[in-house]
Amino acid sequence: MRVCSFQGSDGPLPGLVEGDMVVPLAASSSIDVIAGAPPVPAGDPLPLSSVVLEAPVIPGNALGIGLNYRAHAAETGKPPPDEPVLFAKMRGTVNRPQGPVVHPDWTRRLDYEGELGVVIGHTAHRVPPERALDHVFGYMVVDDVSARNRQKSEPQWIRAKSGWGFMPMGPWITSADEAGDPQDMRIRTWVNGELRQDTSTADMIFPVAELVSYASQVFPLEPGDVITTGTPSGVGVGMEPMRFLAPGDIVRIEIDRLGAIEHEVVLP
């Protein structure tokens, strides 16, 4: 199934995407369905083209992973890490799949990071890698927007990674049974129509199962929590010369079997 949230008159409503239609659900939020509640229809299907998609889930916890692609580590001049590098993205960074992303005045180096997002479906606490994927509900597309100068100059990445709207995601969550092998997905990112990133998730240093297991050793992961799994090579900071985002730029990220998100960078 493909679980979404869409704009209703009184706030976001959960739905199922079926072809080019959205079926409204009786659940209070998408987390109910993610946690296992039956997806009970609650109204007539709506054309997908007629609704405004919101972030498919508002996670209680959103974790990012740094330097998790071999080629990306190489382009930054850093050695591959010996264990996953975890950081947090705050709640206010969650953004709908079509943004917009505000370019804050406290960074001169705003960058994109096309990533595979993992959505937890069942509480995971100290799970081994061989059972970790049993706790995953599904997957989605994420842009882990980053302020590179703040990431370099500040020991904590809160500001660098958690600016307002710094996590466009969606367009929906594709359940694990439909998404297939998370280590066999092509991820591509375009900026203003120029292809910048084009890599398979097979290039991950730590695969999804290891990331879920590792994070679950730190604290329990709950239904609706999100792990963004790192970005491939091709980010602006890795180019020569470096190329950062500016107001008016359009970022599009697409992952096999999961769909695409597209957003504009705008002035505050």
Residue pairs with C-beta under 8 A, 6 or more apart in sequence:
1 16
1 39
1 174
1 175
1 178
2 16
2 17
2 18
2 172
2 173
2 174
2 175
2 178
3 14
3 15
3 16
3 17
3 30
3 33
3 34
3 39
3 56
3 57
3 138
3 172
3 173
3 175
4 14
4 15
4 16
4 17
4 22
4 30
4 53
4 54
4 56
4 170
4 171
4 172
4 173
5 12
5 13
5 14
5 15
5 29
5 30
5 53
5 54
5 55
5 56
5 57
6 12
6 13
6 15
6 22
6 46
6 51
6 52
6 53
6 54
7 13
7 51
7 52
7 53
7 54
12 29
12 54
12 55
13 24
13 25
14 24
14 25
14 27
14 28
14 29
14 30
14 32
14 33
15 22
15 23
15 24
15 25
15 46
15 51
16 22
16 23
16 25
16 39
16 41
17 23
17 48
17 172
18 45
20 47
20 48
20 49
21 45
21 46
21 47
21 48
22 45
22 46
22 47
22 48
22 51
23 39
23 41
23 43
23 45
24 41
24 42
24 43
24 44
24 45
24 46
25 33
25 39
25 40
25 41
25 42
26 40
26 41
26 42
27 33
27 37
27 39
27 40
29 57
29 58
30 56
30 57
30 173
30 224
31 57
31 58
31 223
31 224
33 39
34 57
34 119
34 120
34 121
34 137
34 138
34 173
34 223
34 224
35 121
35 122
35 223
35 224
36 121
36 122
36 223
52 96
53 96
53 97
53 98
53 170
53 171
53 172
54 96
55 94
55 95
55 96
55 97
55 168
55 169
55 170
56 119
56 140
56 169
56 170
56 171
56 172
56 173
57 119
57 173
57 224
57 226
58 91
58 94
58 224
59 91
59 94
59 119
59 224
59 225
59 226
60 222
60 224
60 225
61 88
61 219
61 221
61 222
61 225
61 226
62 88
62 89
62 90
62 91
62 93
62 94
62 167
62 225
62 226
62 227
62 228
63 86
63 87
63 88
63 89
63 215
63 225
63 226
63 227
63 228
64 86
64 87
64 88
64 89
64 144
64 161
64 227
64 228
64 230
65 84
65 85
65 86
65 87
65 206
65 211
65 227
65 228
65 229
65 230
66 81
66 85
66 86
66 87
66 230
67 73
67 76
67 78
67 80
67 81
67 85
67 205
67 230
68 84
68 85
68 204
68 205
68 206
68 211
68 229
68 230
68 231
69 199
69 203
69 204
69 205
69 230
69 231
69 232
69 233
70 80
70 203
70 205
71 199
71 203
71 232
71 233
72 230
72 231
72 232
72 233
72 234
72 235
72 238
73 79
73 80
73 81
73 205
74 233
75 233
75 234
75 235
75 238
76 237
76 238
80 205
81 205
83 206
83 214
84 206
84 210
84 211
84 214
84 215
86 214
86 215
86 218
87 157
87 161
88 158
88 161
88 162
89 144
89 161
89 162
89 166
89 167
89 228
90 158
90 162
92 162
92 164
93 145
93 161
93 162
93 163
93 164
93 165
93 166
93 167
94 167
94 169
95 101
95 165
95 166
95 167
95 168
95 169
95 263
96 168
96 170
97 141
97 168
97 169
97 170
97 171
97 261
97 262
97 263
98 168
98 261
98 262
98 263
99 165
99 168
99 262
99 263
99 264
99 265
99 266
100 165
100 263
100 264
100 265
100 266
101 110
101 143
101 145
101 165
101 166
101 168
101 245
101 251
101 263
101 264
101 265
101 266
102 163
102 164
102 165
102 265
102 266
102 267
102 268
103 110
103 245
103 246
103 247
103 265
103 266
103 267
103 268
104 110
104 147
104 163
104 164
104 268
105 268
106 147
106 150
106 159
107 147
107 148
107 149
107 150
107 160
107 163
108 149
108 244
109 147
109 148
109 149
109 236
109 237
109 242
109 244
110 145
110 146
110 147
110 148
110 244
110 245
110 246
110 265
111 145
111 146
111 147
111 148
111 235
111 236
111 237
111 244
111 245
112 143
112 145
112 146
112 189
112 191
112 196
112 235
112 236
112 245
112 251
112 253
113 143
113 144
113 145
113 146
113 231
113 235
114 141
114 142
114 143
114 187
114 188
114 189
114 197
114 231
114 232
114 253
114 255
115 141
115 142
115 143
115 144
115 187
115 228
115 229
115 230
115 231
115 253
116 139
116 141
116 142
116 182
116 185
116 187
116 201
116 208
116 228
116 229
116 255
116 258
117 139
117 140
117 141
117 142
117 169
117 226
117 227
117 228
117 229
118 136
118 139
118 182
118 208
118 211
118 212
118 226
118 227
118 228
118 229
119 136
119 137
119 138
119 139
119 140
119 173
119 224
119 225
119 226
120 135
120 136
120 137
120 212
120 221
120 222
120 223
120 224
120 225
120 226
120 227
121 135
121 136
121 137
121 138
121 176
121 223
122 134
122 135
122 137
122 223
123 135
123 220
123 221
123 222
123 223
124 132
124 135
124 212
124 215
124 216
124 220
124 221
125 216
125 219
125 220
125 221
126 216
126 217
127 134
127 135
127 212
127 213
127 216
128 213
129 209
129 210
129 212
129 213
130 209
132 208
132 209
132 210
132 211
132 212
132 213
132 216
133 176
133 182
133 208
133 209
133 212
135 212
135 216
135 221
136 176
136 182
136 208
136 212
137 173
137 175
137 176
137 223
138 173
138 174
138 175
138 176
138 178
138 179
139 173
139 174
139 176
139 179
139 182
139 185
139 255
139 258
140 169
140 170
140 171
140 172
140 173
140 174
140 258
140 259
141 169
141 170
141 171
141 253
141 254
141 255
141 258
141 259
141 260
141 261
142 167
142 168
142 169
142 226
142 228
142 253
142 261
143 167
143 168
143 169
143 251
143 253
143 261
143 263
144 161
144 166
144 167
144 228
144 231
145 161
145 163
145 165
145 166
145 167
145 168
146 160
146 161
146 166
147 159
147 160
147 161
147 163
148 160
148 236
148 237
148 244
150 157
150 159
150 160
151 157
151 160
151 161
154 160
167 228
168 261
168 263
169 226
169 261
170 259
170 261
171 259
171 260
171 261
172 259
174 257
174 258
174 259
176 182
178 257
179 185
179 257
179 258
180 257
182 201
182 207
182 208
183 201
183 202
183 204
183 207
183 208
184 200
184 201
184 202
185 200
185 201
185 255
185 256
185 257
185 258
186 198
186 199
186 200
186 201
186 255
186 256
187 197
187 198
187 199
187 200
187 201
187 232
187 253
187 254
187 255
187 256
188 195
188 197
188 198
188 253
188 254
188 255
189 195
189 196
189 197
189 198
189 234
189 251
189 252
189 253
189 254
190 196
190 250
190 251
190 252
190 253
191 236
191 243
191 245
191 249
191 250
191 251
192 249
192 250
193 250
196 234
196 235
196 236
197 231
197 232
197 233
197 234
197 235
197 253
198 232
198 234
199 232
199 233
199 234
201 208
201 229
203 232
204 229
204 230
205 230
206 214
208 227
208 229
211 227
211 229
212 221
212 227
215 221
215 227
221 227
236 242
236 243
236 244
236 245
237 244
245 251
245 265
246 265
247 265
247 266
247 267
248 264
248 265
248 266
249 264
249 265
250 262
250 263
250 264
250 265
251 262
251 263
251 264
251 265
252 260
252 261
252 262
253 260
253 261
253 262
254 260
